Amino acid sequence: MSRQLFGTDGIRGVAGQYPLDSRTVFAFGRALGEWALSHSGTPRVLIGMDTRESGPALAAQVTAGLERQGVPFEIAGVLTTPGVAWLTKTGPFAAGLMISASHNAFADNGLKLFAHSGYKVPDAEELELEKRIFALAENSADESGAIQAHSGVGAAYIDFLRSSFSRELAGFKVVVDGGNGSASALAPGLLRSLGAEVVELHCAPNGRNINLHCGALHTEHMQDAAVAHNADLAVAFDGDADRAMFAARSGKKVDGDHVLLICGRDAKQRGHLPGDTVVATVMSNLGLAIALKKHGISLTRTAVGDKYVLEEMIRIGAVIGGEQSGHIIFHEHATTGDGMLTMLRLLDIMARQRASLDSLAEELHILPQTLVNVRFGRKLPLEELDTVQAAIRACENEFGEAGRVVVRFSGTEPLARVMVEGTTLDRVGHHAERIAKAIQRELAA
C-alpha cells in the first residue's frame, strides 16, 4: 500500500478534513495506542500542541483512541515541537505527539510523532501505523473524548533550557516575535527568568493568528523592532518554534547560515567540534563554506530538509547542523531543530565573547543567489536532458569554484527549482534564466 497519510513531517492537512477528520484522527489514536503497547511494557503518550484553535479538538480525538486501547497519556498543553521531543526522550513516554502544522496558516494542522528516543518515528514504522489507521478507520465511528487538564510537564523542558545557559542576561535587551505560536509565552518567560529585558511582538495568540504576517517567515517586523528598541538581539519563531530567524541591532537579518558559522566557529575554537565539520543542505550559501574553510571547518551538504541534515549528522558524528531557513540542530542536546535553544546559544556566545551579533555575523559574505521555479508538464530525469545539462555546464565553467548550481524537482509541487550562486547578480540571473528556459523547453506538456 502506498503512503497516503504520512508525509516528510508527519500527517498534515486542513483541520476537520481528511486526513484530519475526526474518524481518521480517532483511528490514529487507536493505532498509536497499539504501537505504544508494542514498544513498552508500561506505555504512556505525551501530547503537546501549538496555538491553533483546532489543537484541543484533535487532541481529544487522539486521546479517545488511546483510551479505547487502554493507553494512558499526558497533555502538556501549548509546547514547542523540540519540547515534545525532549520530554519524550527524557520522560516515561513510549511516544510523543506534537499537534502542529509548523509555519502553515491556522486552518491547517498536523500530527508529528516521536519515539521514546526523541527522534521521529522511522518511515517503515509510519507505514505500518498507516496500515493500521486505514483498517481501524473502516470499522470506527466518529469518536472524541474530553480534553484533559494540562499536566504542567512542559516546565521540565524550560528548566532544561535554563540549565543549559550558565550566565545571567542582565543588561541584554531581546526582541521576541513569537509568531503567535508555541513560543509566544515560553520564550519571553525564559528570557526574563535569565534577567533579560524583553520586547514582545506577536505574542498574543488567539487561535487564528498563528504565523499571520509574523514570525520566522516575516522577519521585517523583528528587524525593524531591533533598530527601534536598540536591541542586542531579535528573534522570530515559526508556529511550533523548531526554527528561528534573528536580527542584529543594526536590523541586519541573521539566518541559519549565519548561525551555523557563528556556532561552528565558536565550537571549533573551544575544541567542541568533532571532525571539524558542520552539516547543511544544498541550499546554504556558498559563502558559508568559504567562511568556515578559513577556520579549518568543512561543510557537508545534504538534500533539503532537516530530516536529511540529522541523518547525516548521526552518520558522521557531527554535533552542529541545520538549514538556511533556521532549523538548527545541536545534537549533543537535542534530536530536532530547536529555536529557543539556538537563541540561547547565540546569546551565550555574545556574552562570552563580549561581541555584538553584528560583529559575529559580519564574516559571512553572502554570494549573489537566484532561485527560479519552473512549472513543468511532464517529468523526466534531469540528467537525461541534454540542453539542460549543457546550460548547467556553461554556468559551472564560468564560475568555477566561485559559483554553484543546484537543480532539483520539488517534492510537493510540479516544479523544478533552479538555484544559481556566483560572483555577480547579473551573471547569476543570466544563467538561472538560461537553465530555466531549457527545462521549460524539454519538459513542456
Buried (B, 14 or more C-beta within 10 A) or exposed (E): EEEEBBBBBBBBBBBBEEBBBBBBBBBBBBBBBBBBBEBBEEBBBBBBBBBBBBBBBBBBBBBBBBBBBEBBBBBBBBBBBBBBBBBBBEBBBBBBBBBBBBBBBBBBBBBBBBBBEBBBBEEEBBBBBBBBBBEBBEEBEEBBBEBBEBBEBBEBBBEBBEEBBEEEBEEBBBBBBBBBBBBBBBBBBBBEBBEBBBBBBBBEBEEBBBBBEBBBBBBEBBBBBBBEBEBBBBBBBBBBBBBBBBBBBEBBBBBBBBBBBBBBBBBBEEEEBBEBBBBBBEBBBBBBBBBBEEBEBEBBBBBBBBBBBBBBBBEEEBBBBBBBBBBBBBBEBBBBBBBBBBBBBBBBBBBEEEEBBBEBBEBBEBBBBBEBEBEBEEEEEBEEBEBBBEBBEBBBEBBEEEBBBBBBBBEEEEBBBBBBBBEEEEBBBBBBBBBBBBBBEBBEE
